[in-house]
Each structure stands twice: as C-alpha cells, then as structure tokens.
Amino acid sequence: MTKPLKKLTRSVQLYLILLIISTIGILYGTLFPADYNVPRSFYGLDKVVHFVMFGAWTFFFGIVRFLKGNFKLMIVFAGGAVFGILIEVLQHYLPTGRNPEMLDLVADIAGTGAAVIVLYIISKTFTLFSSNPHENAI
C-alpha cells in the first residue's frame, strides 16, 4: 500500500472532521424550520437524501471507531439507528414545523445498514482495516 493511502486510512482527525460535518448537516437538514414549498417532483426524493446522509454518517462513525481501536459493527449500526430515531423524536417535540415520518426512519436505518455492510466488506477485504484477522468484525 502506498504511503499516502496508508496515512489517509489512519487519519482519525480527517474522519472525525467528516463525522462532525455530517452530524451538523443532518441536524441542520432535519431539525431547522422548513418554510419552503417542495415541488411535487421531489416527493420521495427526501428518502434518498435520508439514506445517503445516514449512510455517510454511519460510515464515518464506523471508521472513527475502528481507528480508535473499537470496531464492533453492531455498535456502529446501533449508533446510526439511535441517531435516526432521535432525529424523528426531536422533530415531533421541537417547534420547527417538521413532522416525524416512519419512512424517514426506515430510510435512515436502511442507510445505516448499507454503511455497515460496506464497512464489513472493507474490514474483510483490506487487511489494513482488520484489527485482528482471527476475530469477526461483528
């Protein structure tokens, strides 16, 4: 493996910054007041956005946990799922004009699951991400 790639895969700060940015993006995009009209052609597209946002967040969360020496995929999945549930609960209680939707939560958890699958494949494919080759990453 080349030195720049090895350094990139070991950069906790980079992935921590990406995790923070994605957290801020999710909080802003899901909890700030929505006072705009969405064109009918975009209905349903928000589920794709939820899938991608939570998939990216979970991926960064998993990489940060791995680089800090605590790579358990069930914990990564639970973290993403709890974050999605928390967002939907907060949408219910905060006066933002937003409403929680079950399909948003489904998209959040599906994105989280997809990220965990990618992390699992990475952990089995690249030895650099295998903290212990004899231990199951789950």
Disulfide bonds with the S-S distance in Angstrom:
none
